């Protein structure tokens, strides 16, 4: 009896290869899906952090100012939210000027003026910046623009009009100017070096020197530079210059001095034909008192005493005034109209207000 035994056929190699490819592709698909999911999660986290950073930024922006060569390092001025471009530029200009960077401040103000030429506050700060730079012609030009806007700008119109008429109030004794509280109507009180718009003359310099003199209590000289408006033609016969010195009397009163006062022109012509200032020197000299004998002092004291009824005269106390130099007023008149006045100390203008005009001799 024949027994038939079935033997397995050898495996087909192509089947194994195909199965391996299928497994490989499946693994690649799973790996790709996993990588895509991880990248998506990472992008989501990045977007969330950017959103949080944008929420946590400061509520204001900062404008960085690049330093000029040789200047101080860059500064960053914060600008509050809600400001217009003109207001932002105006604020930056004021802060820059307060820090001493007037050049950059003017650049900011010019940018603001280009956007809003009739902005009264921009014009005001521009004029003040020019004044701080001693550029008085440009400041006066800017004050005129502000004044031309009319009373609709309120107090700034009055400020511009006052600046053009009376100049800039002196900041202190160094400028020997007029006290800001002085309310006289004469054009006066501008800083040394400037000329009020309504005046023909101004004072370009005041130098005070005191010479050591063994024979004098005080030997003091003022050197005064007097200049005209650039295009003005001057009749020098119509110019009058008064220098008044004042003393304290017994440390109580203030009186016009009784010391010797002498005038001398240091420039030869003093006719103001050219634009250079004419220089006037004025000397204050108080000689020392000569010692007198006791008999003479007693006689002078007794002669000056006025006895009161019922009381004997007091003998032995001197009635002579004790004077000490206090200061000066400088007044310049042209065609009998006051052009400018300078005083040191400025309170002299409160005690002795200058006359706006004088009569011809």
ZAKOLGU-197688 format. One line per field, with one value per residue (C-alpha): residue in one letter; x, y, z; residue number from 1. Coordinates in Angstrom, 1 decimal, decimal comma, padded with zeros to 4 digits, m for minus. Layout:
BEGIN
aa (A_...)
xx (X_...)
yy (Y_...)
zz (Z_...)
i (NUM_...)
This chain:
BEGIN
aa (X_X_X_X_X_X_X_X_X_X_X_X_X_X_X_X_X_X_X_X_X_X_X_X_X_X_X_X_X_X_X_X_X_X_X_X_X_X_X_X_X_X_X_X_X_X_X_X_X_X_X_X_X_X_X_X_X_X_X_X_X_X_X_X_X_X_X_X_X_X_X_X_X_X_X_X_X_X_X_X_X_X_X_X_X_X_X_X_X_X_X_X_X_X_X_X_X_X_X_X_X_X_X_X_X_X_X_X_X_X_X_X_X_X_X_X_X_X_X_X_X_X_X_X_X_X_X_X_X_X_X_X_X_X_X_X_X_X_X_X_X_X_X_X_X_X_X_X_X_X_X_X_X_X_X_X_X_X_X_X_X_X_X_X_X_X_X_X_X_X_X_X_X_X_X_X_X_X_X_X_X_X_X_X_X_X_X_X_X_X_X_X_X_X_X_X_X_X_X_X_X_X_X_X_X_X_X_X_X_X_X_X_X_X_X_X_X_X_X_X_X_X_X_X_X_X_X_X_X_X_X_X_X_X_X_X_X_X_X_X_X_X_X_X_X_X_X_X_X_X_X_X_X_X_X_X_X_X_X_X_X_X_X_X_X_X_X_X_X_X_X_X_X_X_X_X_X_X_X_X_X_X_X_X_X_X_X_X_X_X_X_X_X_X_X_X_X_X_X_X_X_X_X_X_X_X_X_X_X_X_X_X_X_X_X_X_X_X_X_X_X_X_X_X_X_X_X_X_X_X_X_X_X_X_X_X_X_X_X_X_X_X_X_X_X_X_X_X_X_X_X_X_X_X_X_X_X_X_X_X_X)
xx (000,0_001,5_001,4_001,4_003,1_002,5_005,5_005,2_006,3_009,2_008,2_008,0_010,8_008,8_006,1_008,6_010,0_006,5_005,6_008,8_008,0_004,5_005,8_008,4_005,9_003,5_006,3_007,2_003,6_003,4_006,7_005,6_002,3_004,0_006,6_003,8_001,9_004,9_005,7_002,1_002,2_005,5_004,1_001,1_003,2_005,4_002,3_001,0_004,2_004,3_000,8_001,6_004,7_002,7_000,2_003,0_004,8_004,7_001,8_004,0_006,4_009,9_011,6_015,4_017,5_020,8_023,7_025,7_029,4_031,1_027,9_026,4_025,1_021,7_018,7_015,2_012,3_009,0_005,9_002,6_m000,2_m002,8_m000,5_m000,6_002,6_002,9_002,4_004,9_007,5_006,8_007,3_010,5_011,8_011,1_012,8_015,8_016,1_016,0_018,8_020,9_020,5_019,0_020,1_018,1_015,2_015,0_015,0_012,0_010,2_010,8_009,3_006,2_005,9_006,0_003,0_001,1_002,6_000,0_000,4_000,8_002,6_005,1_005,9_006,2_008,7_010,6_011,0_012,1_014,6_016,1_016,3_018,2_020,7_021,0_019,6_017,3_016,7_015,2_013,3_011,7_010,8_009,1_007,3_006,0_004,5_002,8_001,5_000,1_m002,2_m004,2_m006,0_m007,6_m004,5_m005,2_m002,4_000,3_m000,7_m000,1_003,2_004,4_003,3_005,1_008,3_008,4_007,8_009,9_012,3_013,1_013,1_016,5_017,0_019,2_021,8_024,4_022,5_021,7_018,3_014,9_012,9_010,1_007,6_008,3_005,2_006,4_005,4_008,9_010,7_013,2_014,3_015,6_018,8_022,1_022,7_019,2_017,2_013,5_011,6_010,1_013,5_016,3_019,1_020,1_022,9_025,4_027,5_027,9_031,2_031,7_035,3_036,4_039,9_041,9_042,4_043,9_042,4_038,8_036,1_034,8_036,4_034,1_033,8_031,1_032,0_028,7_028,4_025,5_024,4_021,8_019,3_021,2_019,6_018,9_020,4_021,2_021,3_023,8_022,8_019,4_020,9_020,9_022,5_021,9_023,8_022,4_024,3_022,5_023,8_022,4_022,2_022,8_021,8_018,2_017,4_018,3_019,2_020,8_024,6_026,5_029,8_031,9_030,6_032,5_031,7_034,2_033,7_036,2_035,3_036,4_033,3_030,4_028,0_026,8_027,6_028,6_027,0_029,7_028,7_029,9_031,6_030,9_032,9_031,3_033,3_031,9_034,4_033,8_036,9_037,7_036,6_039,4_039,9_038,8_039,7_037,4_036,6_035,5_033,3_031,7_031,1_029,5_027,4_026,1_025,3_023,2_021,2_017,7_016,6_013,1_010,9_011,3_014,3_018,0_019,9_021,8_025,5_028,0_026,1_027,1_024,4_026,6_025,2_027,0_026,7_027,7_027,5_024,4_024,0_023,0_020,4_021,3_018,8_019,1_016,8_016,5_014,5_013,5_011,9_013,2_014,8_016,1_016,9_019,2_019,5_021,5_020,0_016,7_014,6_015,9_013,3_010,6_012,0_012,9_010,8_012,3_010,5_009,4_010,4_012,5_012,3_014,9_017,2)
yy (000,0_003,2_006,0_009,5_012,1_015,8_018,0_021,8_023,9_026,2_029,8_032,3_035,0_037,7_037,3_038,0_041,0_042,5_041,9_043,7_046,7_046,9_046,9_049,5_051,8_051,4_052,4_055,4_056,6_056,3_058,2_060,9_061,4_061,5_064,1_066,2_066,2_067,2_070,2_071,3_071,3_073,2_075,9_076,2_076,8_079,4_081,3_081,3_082,7_085,5_086,4_086,6_088,7_091,2_091,5_092,1_094,9_098,4_100,6_103,3_103,3_104,7_107,0_106,4_109,4_108,6_110,6_112,9_112,2_113,3_113,8_111,8_108,3_107,7_108,5_107,1_109,4_107,6_108,9_108,4_106,7_108,8_111,6_113,0_113,1_116,9_116,6_113,8_115,8_118,9_116,8_115,4_118,9_120,3_117,4_117,6_121,4_120,9_118,4_120,9_119,4_122,5_121,4_118,2_120,0_122,5_119,6_118,1_121,4_122,0_118,5_119,5_122,8_121,2_119,1_122,0_125,4_127,4_125,4_128,1_125,9_124,7_128,4_129,3_126,5_127,3_130,9_130,0_127,5_130,2_132,5_129,9_129,8_133,6_133,7_136,7_137,6_134,2_134,2_137,5_136,2_133,3_135,4_137,5_134,4_133,6_137,1_137,1_134,2_136,8_136,8_133,5_131,7_133,2_133,9_132,9_135,9_138,2_136,5_137,0_140,6_141,2_139,5_141,7_144,9_144,4_141,6_138,7_139,2_138,8_135,5_137,1_139,6_138,2_139,7_142,9_142,9_144,1_142,2_140,2_141,7_145,3_146,5_149,8_150,4_151,3_148,8_147,4_144,4_142,3_140,3_142,0_141,4_141,6_144,6_144,9_145,0_148,4_149,9_151,4_150,7_147,9_147,0_144,5_144,2_145,5_144,8_146,0_146,3_147,6_149,0_148,8_152,3_153,1_156,6_155,5_153,6_152,5_153,0_151,3_151,4_150,3_149,4_149,6_148,4_150,2_148,9_149,9_147,9_146,5_148,6_151,8_155,2_157,1_160,8_160,7_164,2_162,7_160,0_160,5_158,0_158,3_156,2_156,6_155,2_154,5_154,1_152,7_155,2_153,9_150,5_151,6_154,0_153,9_157,3_158,6_158,7_161,8_160,2_161,5_160,2_160,6_159,6_158,7_157,2_154,5_154,4_157,4_158,5_157,0_157,9_154,4_154,7_151,0_148,1_147,8_148,7_152,0_151,6_154,0_153,9_155,4_155,7_155,8_157,2_157,6_159,0_158,0_160,4_162,4_162,0_165,0_166,1_165,3_169,1_169,3_166,2_167,6_171,0_169,4_167,1_169,9_172,1_169,4_168,5_170,0_170,1_169,0_170,8_169,6_167,4_168,4_167,8_164,5_165,1_162,5_160,6_161,4_162,5_162,1_159,7_156,4_155,7_152,5_151,7_149,7_149,6_151,4_152,1_152,5_154,4_155,0_157,6_158,3_161,3_161,6_158,2_155,4_152,6_150,3_150,2_147,9_147,8_146,0_145,1_144,9_146,2_149,7_149,8_149,3_152,0_154,4_153,7_155,2_157,8_156,7_160,1_163,1_166,7_168,1_170,7)
zz (000,0_m001,1_001,5_000,1_002,3_001,6_001,8_002,2_m000,7_m000,1_000,7_m002,0_m001,4_m003,1_m000,4_002,4_000,6_000,1_003,7_004,9_002,7_004,1_007,7_006,8_005,2_008,2_010,6_008,5_008,5_012,3_012,7_010,3_012,1_015,5_014,2_012,7_016,0_018,0_015,6_015,8_019,6_019,6_017,3_019,5_022,6_020,8_019,6_023,1_024,6_021,9_022,7_026,4_025,7_023,7_026,6_029,1_027,2_028,9_028,2_026,6_023,8_024,0_021,5_021,4_020,5_018,9_020,3_018,1_017,8_021,0_022,9_025,8_025,4_023,9_026,1_025,9_026,6_027,4_025,6_027,5_025,5_023,7_022,7_019,2_017,2_017,7_021,4_021,6_019,7_022,0_025,1_023,9_022,9_026,4_028,1_025,8_026,4_030,1_029,8_027,8_024,3_022,7_019,2_019,2_021,0_018,1_015,6_017,5_017,5_013,8_013,1_015,2_013,5_010,0_011,1_012,8_011,9_014,0_017,2_019,8_022,3_019,7_018,9_022,5_023,3_020,1_021,1_024,6_023,2_021,0_024,1_026,0_023,1_023,2_019,6_020,3_016,6_016,0_019,3_018,4_015,0_016,6_019,2_016,3_014,7_018,0_018,5_014,9_015,8_017,8_021,2_020,4_021,8_025,2_027,7_025,1_023,0_025,9_026,7_023,1_023,1_026,4_025,2_022,1_024,0_027,1_026,3_028,6_032,4_033,9_035,9_038,5_039,5_037,1_034,2_036,1_034,6_035,7_038,3_036,7_039,2_038,0_036,3_034,8_031,2_029,9_027,6_030,0_031,8_029,0_029,6_028,8_025,1_023,8_022,4_022,9_019,6_020,4_021,3_019,3_021,9_024,2_026,6_025,3_028,4_032,0_033,7_037,3_038,7_042,1_042,3_045,6_046,8_050,2_050,0_049,2_050,9_047,5_044,0_041,6_037,8_035,4_031,8_029,8_026,2_024,4_021,0_018,5_016,4_013,3_010,6_012,7_011,7_014,9_015,6_018,5_019,6_020,7_022,9_026,6_029,1_032,8_035,4_038,9_041,9_045,2_048,7_051,9_054,7_058,2_056,9_056,8_053,9_050,3_048,7_045,6_046,1_047,1_046,0_043,1_039,7_036,5_032,9_030,2_026,7_025,9_022,2_020,3_018,3_020,2_017,3_016,5_012,8_012,6_014,5_017,1_020,7_022,1_025,5_028,4_031,6_034,8_038,0_041,6_044,1_047,8_049,6_053,1_055,8_057,3_061,0_063,0_066,5_069,4_069,8_066,2_066,4_069,6_068,0_064,8_066,9_069,2_066,2_064,6_067,7_067,9_071,6_072,3_074,8_078,3_077,4_077,4_074,2_073,8_073,4_072,3_069,5_066,0_063,5_060,4_057,8_057,3_053,6_051,8_048,1_047,1_043,3_040,1_037,5_033,8_031,7_028,0_026,3_022,6_021,4_025,1_025,1_027,4_025,4_028,0_031,7_033,7_037,5_040,1_042,5_040,7_043,7_042,9_040,1_042,7_044,9_042,1_039,0_035,9_033,9_030,5_029,0_029,9_028,8_026,5_028,1)
i (1_2_3_4_5_6_7_8_9_10_11_12_13_14_15_16_17_18_19_20_21_22_23_24_25_26_27_28_29_30_31_32_33_34_35_36_37_38_39_40_41_42_43_44_45_46_47_48_49_50_51_52_53_54_55_56_57_58_59_60_61_62_63_64_65_66_67_68_69_70_71_72_73_74_75_76_77_78_79_80_81_82_83_84_85_86_87_88_89_90_91_92_93_94_95_96_97_98_99_100_101_102_103_104_105_106_107_108_109_110_111_112_113_114_115_116_117_118_119_120_121_122_123_124_125_126_127_128_129_130_131_132_133_134_135_136_137_138_139_140_141_142_143_144_145_146_147_148_149_150_151_152_153_154_155_156_157_158_159_160_161_162_163_164_165_166_167_168_169_170_171_172_173_174_175_176_177_178_179_180_181_182_183_184_185_186_187_188_189_190_191_192_193_194_195_196_197_198_199_200_201_202_203_204_205_206_207_208_209_210_211_212_213_214_215_216_217_218_219_220_221_222_223_224_225_226_227_228_229_230_231_232_233_234_235_236_237_238_239_240_241_242_243_244_245_246_247_248_249_250_251_252_253_254_255_256_257_258_259_260_261_262_263_264_265_266_267_268_269_270_271_272_273_274_275_276_277_278_279_280_281_282_283_284_285_286_287_288_289_290_291_292_293_294_295_296_297_298_299_300_301_302_303_304_305_306_307_308_309_310_311_312_313_314_315_316_317_318_319_320_321_322_323_324_325_326_327_328_329_330_331_332_333_334_335_336_337_338_339_340_341_342_343_344_345_346_347_348_349_350_351_352_353_354_355_356_357_358_359_360_361)
